[in-house]
Every structure is written in C-alpha cells, then in structure tokens.
Amino acid sequence: MSALKLRITSWGEVALDKKGLRALMRGAANDVKSKTARLIAKEAGGGRIYYGGGGSAYRGAYRPGRYTASAPGAPPVKVTGSLRNSLKSYVYQDGDGFAVRERQFYALFLEAGAQGGGNPGSRGQRARGQRHRARRTYTARVLAPRPHLDRVMEQEHARIDARVKQAFAQGLTWRQTR
C-alpha cells in the first residue's frame, strides 16, 4: 500500500472514518470487476480452433459450433460467459481491503496455468490380450497461463493507490487530548 507519514506535535488522538474507506474499497472492487469482465468479453482469440462448440451441455451453457481459444498470455475468450458471470467482488468487513474472485472452478487454471492429465493408465505397459494392438503414446497436457485478473490489478494499482491516499486525507481527524 502507500506510505503514510504523520507528525504528532502534541498529545492527541487520530481517528479514521471507516465508512469512507469502505465506500472507496467497494468502488475500487467494482472497477476491477467490471474491467476484468470487459477484458474477457472483448478478446477475439488467436489460439487453437476447437470444433464441436464449448461449454458444458450438462450445465446448460453449451454453445454449438466452433470457436477460437485464446493464445497463451492473452486473456481468456468468452465462449459461454460463465467465467465472466462468475466474477464477484467482496469488501473486507473492517474496510481496509477488497477481493475480486472468479467462482468458476477452472478460473485459477486459466490465470496461473496448469499441466498434467493425458495418460489413462501406466505408461508403456500393455494389458493381457493387447499384444497386437497399436501402442498409443500419451503426452502430458500443458495449459499456458492466460492472465486477466492479475493484469487488471496491475493496471489499476496506481489509481487505487491515489484513491486510498485521498480517502485517508479526507477521513483522518485529529482531536487533541490532555
């Protein structure tokens, strides 16, 4: 956070109005949430083309046809809108911070990347009776990171910093005591 310097020359009490700080954090959280949602919605892709649609038919979010996935390092592409709709913002109860989270289970996989899967059993071994079948080769799957929430937080850092300084300047009160 920001550096805050206070010079106290006499006995007194410094009070901070938490109501203003909480309102500032709520506004900052909503800004980050809306900018992340716009970033997800505007991406057009540039990665691999998938045939057969996207989303989950079981959950009712299936979209038929083909779509172009996002390229590694680019924000994720909106296929069904479930990732964008899962964005939630929270303000801490004491008012000194906020969190913006994506509630879809795969959000962290997209943000940080993932690897694994792709091998349904032990490598290089054949079960009995499979002598004459072709040997399949399996490779580990790698999902390169597609940062979007961290990218928006980095862009908004300076604005949030300035707003916090303003909230402290307006919310700090000094009362002299004996």
N, C-alpha and C positions, 0 to 999 in steps of 0.2 A: 504494500500500500504506500501511501505518501508519507513523507517526512513531516512531522508536526512539531513546531518549536513554540514553547510557551516560556515567557519570562515573568516570574512572580516576584513582585517587589514588596508585598505585604501579606499578612495572613488573610486567607480568603478561601472561597470555595468555587470550583469550576464545575458547572453543570452543562450537560449536553442534552438538547431536545431530541429524544429518540424518535419522535413522531415524524419529524422532517427527514431524518436519516432513513427511516423505514420506507417512506414515500420515495425517496431517491433510489433506494435499492430496488423497489418494486418497478420503478420506471426503467432502471438500467437492465433488470432481468427481462422485462418485456421487450426492450430494444434488441437485446441479444437474441431472444427467441424469435422475434419477427424477422430479423436479418438472416438468421440461420434458415428459417423456413423459405425465405425468398431465394437464398443461395441454392437450396435443394431444388426448388421449383424451376429455376431458370437454366440449370445445367442441361445441355443437349446431348451429352455423352461424348464419345470419341474413342471408346474402348471396343471390346468384343461385341459382336452381334449375336444375340440369342434368338432362336426360333422357338415358337411354342408359347409365347406370352410370358408373363411374370406375375408374381404374387401367389397367393395361396387360394386354391379353389375351395378348400375346406373352410377357410375363414370368410369366404365370400368376397375376397379382394382380387380375384383373378381377372387379368386383362388379356384377352386373346391377341394373337398376332406376334410380331417380332419387335424387339427393342434393342437399342444400343446401350450397353452398360457404360459406366463412367471409366475413364482412364485412370491408372494408378496416379495418386497425387492430386486428382481433381475431386471436387465434391460429388457425392452420390447422385445418381439420376433419379428423378421421380418416375416411378413406374405405376404404382397404385396410390401413392400419397400416404400410406400408413406410417412411414418414418417421419414425414413432415407433421402429420397429425398427432404423433406421439410426443412432441416437444412439450414439456411442462416447465414452468418457472416457479421457484419457491424462494421466499424471503425468510431468513433466519428469524426466530422469534425475538431475539434481542435487537434485531435491526442492523447488525453490523456486517451483513453479507447476504449473498444470494447464490442460488444454484439454478442452472438450466440443465435439464436432463432429458434424454430421449428414452422413452419407456419400451421401445421395441427391443427384443432380445438380441437382435443382430446389430444394434447400433454401435456397440463397442468393437465388434469385428470390423466394421467399416472404418471407424475412427482410428483404431490402432493397428489394424491388420491382423491376420491370423494365418496359421498354417497347420496342416495335418489332414487326416482323413485320406480316402482314396485307396485303401488296401483292405479288402474284406476278408481278412484271414492272415495266416502266416505267409511270409514271403518265400517263394522258391520251393514250396513243398506241394506235392500233389496228393490228393486223397486216393484211396484204393479204387481201382477201376478207371482211372483217368489217364492211363498211360498214353493213349493215342490221341488225346485231345490237345489242342494247341495250348501252349503255355502263355498265359496272359501276363503282361507286365503292368505294374501299378506304380504310379508316381505320387508323391505327396503333393497335396494341393496347397497353393500359396495365394493368399489374398493380400495384395499390397495395400497399405493404408490409403484411405480416402478422407483426409481430414476436412471437416467442415465446421464443427462446433469450436474446436481449438483455433481455427483460422479466424472466426468471427470474434472470439475473445481477444485475440492478439490485436485485431483491428480496432476494437472498442476500448482497449486498455487506456489509452490517453484520454478519451472522452469521459470514461468512468472516473479516472483519477481527478480530472478537473471538476467533475460534479461533486465528488466527495469533499474536495477542498472547499468548494462553495457551501456545501451543507454544514461543514464544520464551522466555517466563518459565520454563517447565519445562526447556527444552533448553539454555539458556545455562549454561555453567560457567566459573568463574574459577579460574585457577591462577597463583599468584604465582611469578615468576621472579626471578633475581638479575641 
